[in-house]
């Protein structure tokens, strides 16, 4: 159930949390490193992030809380359980907006824009922006909160803004509990995405595909991924969630990059490679696991 104003004390009571600080605090949005505010609700998974928050309400575990110096203006919700799992449950209860349950297709609205070309059997959700000169081919699905720039080409059967796979194990229920992905996708100008590929929406902020990037067929761009300018992902490439790419990166056919990796600018990842380490600027890596080679 989505509410506009949620007392932090209500969250604490419902989920059996200890509240420290201003018990009258109210939250109305999810916070992140990019989005902060007096009424934001955060999950702090690191001591550094917890100490960077100067207002709002934050959920954290007991171990991080003991180590951190927390500003007095911050309200803390303390859990002895897995903070990530608890955050998932709180999001599901209060913050998953109705827009993600809305099956309305707004493709007719975008067809009125004479600068766009939109194929058959296309689905476009709420809060989608599409720049002039962009072509959307047949059977494309564009979910809510997606921004596509100018002169892009989205080929057949592609999905943009779908939810990524993220979950935590709940020992009490003996089940995996989903962490809802409620962010968006930003695709810059002159991007091409090949058929049957997917670009997943971010958990809280935006998955970003930079200007002039080319993504081949059957590729997966995970949630929270940030891709720079003029990158190339050949067919069957996989960009794991929260991986970050500089400019002019080339990812060969069938290559896989582990989640959370930082790939510098002007990097080449060879065909079929499996990247499990960060790659500095200008290097070429190949193999499984991928290693640096000299050009």
Buried (B, 14 or more C-beta within 10 A) or exposed (E): EEEEEBBBBEBBEEBEBEBBBBEEBBBBBBBBEEEBEEBBBBBBBEBEBBBEBEBBBBBBBEEBBEEBEBEEEBBBBBBEBBBBBBBBBBBBBBBBBEBBEEEEEBBEEBBEEEEBEBBEEBBBBBBBEBBEBBBBBBBBBBBBBBBBBBBBBBBBBBBBBBBBEBEBEBEEEEEEBBBBBBBBBBBBBBBBBBBBBBBBBBBBBBBBBBBBBBBBBBBBBBBBBBBBBBBBBBBBBBBBBBBBBBBBBBBBBBBBBBBEBBBBBBBBBBEBBBBEEEBBEEBBBBEEEBEEEEE
